[in-house]
């Protein structure tokens, strides 16, 4: 997520970029703004780069609705895929809620 080197290299060479969500959506948006500026400086089409994120979902501590809202915020800033870690995936209830409430709600974002 380095702004000077890594995102410049993404703008120059990459087809996709994956950013971490631990710092929140505003931090991801700021990184994407930096990427856009690097693309502009290099004459690269910013839209040709797939933007993804990596984060953690802790259903039980978060509600499915909270995570859906988070995904909507990510989609608004241009993120096309949210990759998530589900640390309690071994528990039936959170996993079932993710499949029933989250996936259908974010499938069309």
N, C-alpha and C positions, 0 to 999 in steps of 0.2 A: 504494500500500500504506500510505498515511498513516492512522494510527489515529484521529486526532481529526476530521479533515475528510472525507477520501475514504471511509473505511469508514462513517462516519455518513451520508454522502450515498447510499452503496450501500444501507444499511438503509432509508433513507427513500424512494428512488426507483427503484432498479435491479432488474432481473429476474435479473441474473447478476453475478458478480465473478470476476476473473481475477487470481491472485496468482503472483508469481515464485518459483521453487523454488531459486534460487541460494543462499539462506541456509539451506536444509535444511527438512526436514519439521517439526521443532519450531517454526521461525519461522512457517511457514504455519499450523500449528495455533494458535499464539498470535494471529495475525491473525484467524483464524476465531472464536476466543473473543471478541475485541474486537467483531467484527461481530455475534456473538450478543448481546452486552451492549447494543449500539446498537439492535438489533432489539427486545429486551426493553423498553428505555426508550421506544421509539416505538410499542410495541404491534404490531409487525410479526412475521409468521410467518417465523422464520429459515429454515425448510424450504422456503419459496417462492422462495428465491434459489438459483440454480444456482451451484455453486462449481467453478471451473476453475483450472488452473495452467498456467504456461508455463515450460519448462525446456529443457535441452539434453541430448541423448543422444550420447555418443561411444563407440559400439560399437567395440571394439578396446582401448580403455582401460577400459571397463566391459563386463562380460559381459551377455548377454541376461538371465540369471538375476538379476543385480544390479538391472537396471532393472525387472524384474517385481516384485522385492521392494520397490523404491521405490514403484511404483504401488500395491502392496498397502497400504503405509503411508499413502499419500495417500487411498486409499479408506476406510481406517479412521477418518480424521479428517473425512470427509465430502466429499471432492473427487469430483466425478462425471466429469470429463474432464481428462486430462493432455495438453496440447498441447505438442509437442516440436519442437525444431530438430534436424535431423540434419546437422551440418556435413560429414560424410563420406558423404553420400547418393550421391555420384557414384561411390563405390567399390562394386563389386558385392557383395563378401562381407558387409560390415556391413548393407547394405540387405536382402540376402537373409535374413540372420539375424534382422533386425527383423521381416520379414514372416512368417518361418517359426516363430520362437520367442517373440517378444514379443506380437504382435497376438493370436494365439489364447489365450495365457495371461492376457491382461488384459481380453479381451472381455467376460467375465462378472463383472468386479469391480464 
